């Protein structure tokens, strides 16, 4: 009889050890996952690039009649939708920004145009047509063409 109680106690102790080991293992797994998750999150970064303003290049707004024919064809194809185009021609870089179909009288304003280590940043804004445009039911496809005298570079539209 004493032998049976001894075996039961021994089995109970072993079961307790097993349960304890399983708990420790579970916490170790959770701890490891937490550490790995923290490491992954610390390593993840949304790269905005180096947007530090280096300079503001000289630019001109290009009249429709002065736009190169090849670029004008691209604009005509894309003007019904929002567009962001670049075009290089004879040492000049053309930056095109359009907002698709808009109320008549709408225009586009350049907020900022500057160079960074990574390229050129072009920030524009659509400006509404004003009070006369509210009564007008016609639409237009405004776009702006900017010409820079520089080599082709990466352009970031904001």
Residue pairs with C-beta under 8 A, 6 or more apart in sequence:
49 116
49 118
49 156
50 116
50 117
50 118
51 116
51 118
51 121
51 156
52 116
52 117
53 114
53 115
53 116
53 121
54 114
54 115
54 116
54 117
55 114
55 115
56 113
56 114
56 115
57 113
57 114
57 115
57 120
57 148
57 150
58 148
58 149
59 113
59 146
59 147
59 148
60 146
60 147
61 144
61 145
61 146
61 147
62 94
62 145
62 146
62 147
64 72
67 75
67 94
67 145
68 87
68 89
68 94
70 87
70 89
71 85
71 87
71 89
71 94
71 96
71 145
74 85
74 87
74 96
75 83
75 85
75 96
75 98
75 143
75 145
78 85
78 98
79 98
79 100
79 141
79 143
80 100
80 101
80 141
81 100
82 98
82 99
82 100
83 96
83 97
83 98
83 100
83 143
84 96
84 97
84 155
84 157
85 94
85 95
85 96
85 97
86 93
86 94
86 95
86 96
86 152
86 155
87 93
87 94
87 96
88 94
88 151
88 152
91 149
91 150
91 151
92 147
92 148
92 149
92 150
93 120
93 147
93 148
93 149
93 150
93 151
93 152
93 153
93 155
94 145
94 146
94 147
94 148
95 113
95 120
95 122
95 145
95 146
95 148
95 155
96 143
96 144
96 145
96 146
97 108
97 122
97 124
97 143
97 144
97 146
97 157
98 108
98 141
98 142
98 143
98 144
99 106
99 108
99 126
99 142
99 143
100 141
101 139
101 140
101 141
102 126
102 129
102 139
102 140
102 141
102 142
103 128
103 129
103 133
103 134
103 136
103 138
103 139
103 140
104 129
104 133
104 136
104 138
104 139
104 140
105 128
105 129
105 130
105 132
105 133
105 136
105 140
106 126
106 127
106 128
106 129
106 133
106 140
106 142
107 126
107 127
107 129
107 142
108 124
108 125
108 126
108 127
108 142
108 143
108 144
109 124
109 125
109 126
109 127
110 122
110 123
110 124
110 144
110 146
111 123
111 124
111 125
112 121
112 122
112 123
112 158
113 120
113 121
113 122
113 123
113 146
114 120
114 121
115 121
115 153
116 156
118 154
118 156
119 153
119 154
119 155
119 156
120 148
120 153
120 154
120 155
120 156
121 155
121 156
121 158
122 146
122 155
122 156
122 157
122 158
123 157
123 158
124 144
124 157
124 158
126 142
129 136
